[in-house]
Amino acid sequence: MRIEDLVNDRRDVVARRWVQEILATYPEDAAALFQREQDPFANPLGHSVREGTHGLLEAIFGNMDADELRKHLDSIIRVRAIQQFPPSEALSFLFSLKPILESVFSEATLDQGLAQGLERIQDRIDQVALMAFDVYTECREEVSKLRINEVKRQVTWVIEKMNRRDAASSPTPAGPG
């Protein structure tokens, strides 16, 4: 049996465990809600995690172009960047996939070919993690720019209001005469 066949047979188990691992990084009450509620409108975070992990598994176990991979990474990482997770916590979900794979595949007897296939998959996880750092950084930069723009708008509004008040309270200059 090839590692690809074994992966396809156990993909749902891996996906389910991985989603549980990711959602467990949130507070207990929130994690329970995110896992229980399946409606994407009532639970957008849980939906993003489920969709993102399925896409990432497809990328890790198969071949996916970089743009598609970034889209799946973004769906999970963007929320974590906005929520102010430090980079180590925001991206730890990728590395949590390795022990999940090891536990799922240790249930099968790994011959030399399967062990090498698992190593290739783990190397691919590392490559995806490197891309994830880029995505996280881009998301954090975007959040910072939004915050700066909001502060600028607030300061501009205050200055305009002060200028209007000063203009209304200043005496009008006397004309000739």
NORKA-V695049 format. One record per pair of residues at least 4 apart in sequence whose ideal C-beta (glycine too) atoms are under 7 Angstrom apart, sorted by the first residue. I is the first residue (numbers start at 1). GAP is how many residues later the second one is. If there is no record, write none. Layout:
BEGIN
i/gap
I/GAP
I/GAP
END
This chain:
BEGIN
i/gap
1/4
1/5
2/115
3/4
3/111
3/114
3/115
3/118
4/4
5/4
6/4
6/99
6/102
6/108
7/4
7/54
10/4
10/94
11/4
11/46
12/4
13/4
13/91
14/4
14/43
14/86
14/87
14/90
15/4
15/38
15/39
15/42
16/4
17/4
17/83
18/4
18/35
18/79
18/82
19/4
19/30
19/31
19/34
20/4
20/15
21/72
21/75
21/79
22/27
22/31
22/71
23/8
23/11
23/12
23/23
23/26
24/7
25/64
25/68
26/4
26/5
26/8
27/4
28/4
29/4
30/4
31/4
32/4
33/4
33/10
34/9
34/11
34/12
35/11
37/5
37/6
37/9
39/4
40/4
40/7
43/4
44/4
45/4
45/34
46/4
47/4
48/4
48/27
48/28
48/31
49/4
49/27
50/4
51/4
51/24
52/4
52/20
52/23
52/24
53/4
54/4
55/4
55/17
56/4
56/16
56/17
56/72
57/4
58/4
58/6
59/5
59/10
59/13
59/69
60/61
60/64
60/65
60/68
61/60
64/4
64/5
65/4
66/4
67/4
68/4
69/4
69/59
69/62
70/4
70/61
70/65
71/4
73/4
73/58
73/59
73/62
74/4
74/61
76/4
76/17
77/4
77/13
77/55
77/58
77/59
77/62
78/4
78/61
79/4
80/5
80/10
81/9
81/55
81/58
81/59
81/62
82/61
85/4
85/5
86/4
87/4
87/49
88/4
90/46
91/38
91/41
91/42
91/45
92/4
94/31
94/34
94/35
94/38
95/34
96/4
97/4
97/28
98/4
98/24
98/27
99/4
100/4
101/4
101/17
101/20
102/4
105/5
105/13
110/4
110/5
110/8
111/4
112/4
113/4
114/4
115/4
116/4
117/4
118/4
119/4
120/4
121/4
122/4
123/4
124/4
125/4
126/4
127/4
128/4
129/4
131/4
132/4
133/4
134/4
135/4
136/4
137/4
138/4
139/4
140/4
141/4
142/4
143/4
144/4
145/4
146/4
147/4
148/4
149/4
150/4
151/4
152/4
153/4
154/4
155/4
156/4
157/4
158/4
159/4
160/4
161/4
162/4
163/4
164/4
165/4
166/4
END
